[in-house]
Amino acid sequence: MLHDIWVLMVEKGWLLALLRGAGITLLIGFVGVVVGLAAAIPLAILRWRQVPVLSQLVDAYSIIIRGVPGLLVIYLLFFGSVDWVQRIASAFGYADSAENAYPFLIGIIAIAAISCAYSIEVIRGALQAVPIGLLEAARSLSLSPRVTFFRVTLPLALRLALGGINNVWQMTIKDTSLVSVVGMQELMRAAAVAAGITRSSLLFYCLAAAMFFAMTAVSQVLFNRAENHFNRGFSRG
């Protein structure tokens, strides 16, 4: 039996296919979270500052995205924009390139939009959790509001948000499996193709589960180390 598995996984190349799928999963997840976090920081500040109209729009975006399934977000982005993207690409003579790159681009945009919606609430909550005493100390030192925000409030908020960002990352890694519906050859898609061709569904889905668990476990260790590093000198009481 072990020999059969070795032949299936190594000699027939299915292990390499799964590893490539895992690489795409990590790439989509990482880029999606980075883009989502970059967008979430200014949007969370708008929510925290209670800027008229803009704050309500950000709140509506966060509620809507968090209130619908991630798969639906992907479907809406993919089927709602595929026609005009192909028309623009055809007009410039890049129809074939656009067709190949479009699922990857939509996958990243969808994952970024989902992670951004959750990150907004994480960062907003962290901004509100910054101890008021530290802000009063900054004012007593005659620091300007701008300097206080960028040198005191925001760095402390990001430190407090690290645990929540970890949760968003873990969720995002699992949500990348949804982009297989638009043709992305990520880990779950690779496992499904391998299971269908070889008729060894249990083997390949167990391997996919093990790879997802390995990615999230390593991520958890890295985030724990980051939290310990940035929490140095702060009381845990």
N, C-alpha and C positions, 0 to 999 in steps of 0.2 A: 504493500500500500504506500509506504514512504517513497518507494522508487517511482510509483505512478505519479505521486504528487510532485516529485522532483522533475520528472519529465514534463509534466503539465506546466509547472511554474517557471522553470529555468530554460529547458530546451525549447519549449514552444513560445517562450517570451512573455507569458502572462504576468509574471512578477514585475518585469520592466514596465509593462503597461500600467499596472497598479501604482508603481512608484511615480511614473509620469503623471498619472491622475492625481496622486497626492501632492505633487509639486504644483500642479495647476490650482488645486484646492487652497494650498497655502498662499500662492501668489494672489488669487482673487480675494481671499480673506484679508491678507495684509494690506493690499492696495485699497480695498473697500473700507477697511477700518481707518486707515490713515486719511483717506479723502473725507470719510464721514466725520472723523474727529476734527479735521481742519475746518470743516463747515459748521460743526456743532459748537465750537468755542464762541465765535461771534454771535451765533443765534442764541446760545444760552445766556450770553451777556445781555442781549436784548430782552430776553424773558426776565432775567434777574433785575434789570433796571426798570422794568415795567414801562417801556417806551410805548406811547399810545399807537394803536393800529398795528405797528410792526410786531409788538409783543403778542397781540392776539393772533396775528397771522402765523407766527412761529408756533404758538400753542396749538393752533388748528392743524398745522402740518404734522406736529409730533403726535397728536391724538389720532389723526386719520391713519398715518403709517403704522402706528403701534396697534391700531384697532382692527386692521385687516390682515389676512394671512400673507406671509412673505411671498408665497407662490403667486398670489393674485397681483402683487406689486410687479413681479417679473413679467407676468402675462400682459399687464397693462402697458408697461414700458416697451415690451418687445412688439406686440401686435399693434400698438398705438403709434409706433414711429417707424416701422420697417419700410413702409411704402415711400415716405418722403426722403428717408436716408438713401434708399436705393436710387431714387430719382436724382438726388443731388450728386451721388457718386457716378451715375451714368452720364450726367451732364459734363463731368470732368474726366470721363474715361476710366474711372476706377471701379466699375461695377463688380468685377470679380474679386478685387481686393476687399471691397466693402462687405461683400457677402461672406467672406471668410472671417473678417475681423469683427463683424457686427455682433455675433453672439457673445464674444469675449467682452466687448465694450458694454453691452447691455447688462451682462452679468456683474461687472464692476459697478456700474451706475446703480443697479438695483440693490446690491449689497451695501454700497455706500449710503444710499437713501435710507435703508432700514437701520443700519448702525448709527447713522446721524440722528435719527429720531429718538433712539434710546440714549445716545450720548448727551443729547441736549438736556434731558432730565437729570442725568448723572452729574453733569457739570453745574447745572443750575442749583441742584441740591448742595453740591460742594461749596459753591459761592456763598450760599446762605449759611453754611455751617462754619464759616471762618469766624473765630472768636472775636466778638466786638471789642474786647479789651486790647487786642493787637492793633485794631484800627484806631482806637483812641490813643494808644501809645504813639502811633505814626503821626497823628494830628498834633500831639503834644511836642513832637520834634519838628513841627512846622513843615512837614512834607506836603507837597501839593497833592491834590486828589489823583492826578495822573500818575505821579511817582508812587503814591500809596497803592494804587491799583496794580501797577505792573511790577512793583518790587515786593509787595506784601500780599495783597489779596489774591491775585491770580496764581502765583507760585504755591501758596498754601492750599488754594482750592484744587489745583491739579494734583497735589499730594493727597488730599482727602478723596479725590475722585478716582485714584488709582485702582482701588478695589472694584468700583463700579465699572471702570473701563475693562478690567479683567473679565467681568461677567459679560460685557458686550462682545469682547473678543471670542470668548468661548461659545457664545450663541452664534456669532457670525461664522465661525469655522463650521458649525453644523448646518447653518443655513446655506452654505455654498453648495450643498447637495441639491438644492432646488434649481440651480442654474442648468442642470442637466436637461431640463425640459426645453431649452432653447438650443440644444446641440452641443453644449460645452462638454469636453471629454475630461471632466474632473473625476475624482476618486469613485463616487457612487456610479457614475455613468460607465466608467471603465469596468467596475465590478459587475454591473448589470450585463454589459456586452459579453464579458468573459463567462458569466454564469449561463447566458443564453446559448453561446456557441459550444461550450464544453459540457453542458448539462450538469455542472457541479455547483449548483446554487449555494448550498450550505458552506462549502469551502470558501468561495470568493466573497460571500457576504460576511463571513466570520473574519476573513482577512481585512476587509474594508473596515469592519467595526474595530479591529485591533489597531489599524493605522489611525483611525479617528481618535481612539483612546490615547494612543501614543502622542499624537499632536497636542491634544488638550492637556495631557499629564505634564509634558515638557513645558507647555505654556504656563501652567499653574506654578511650576517650580520657578520659572523665570520671573513671573509676576511677584511671587513671594519674596524672592531675593531683592527685587526692585523696591517693594514696600519696606522691607527691612532696611535697605540702604537709605531711602528718603525719610524714614521715620527715626533715624538716628538723632538723638538729642531731644526727642519729644517724649513727654510723659504718656504712658499708656493707661493711666488711671482714669 
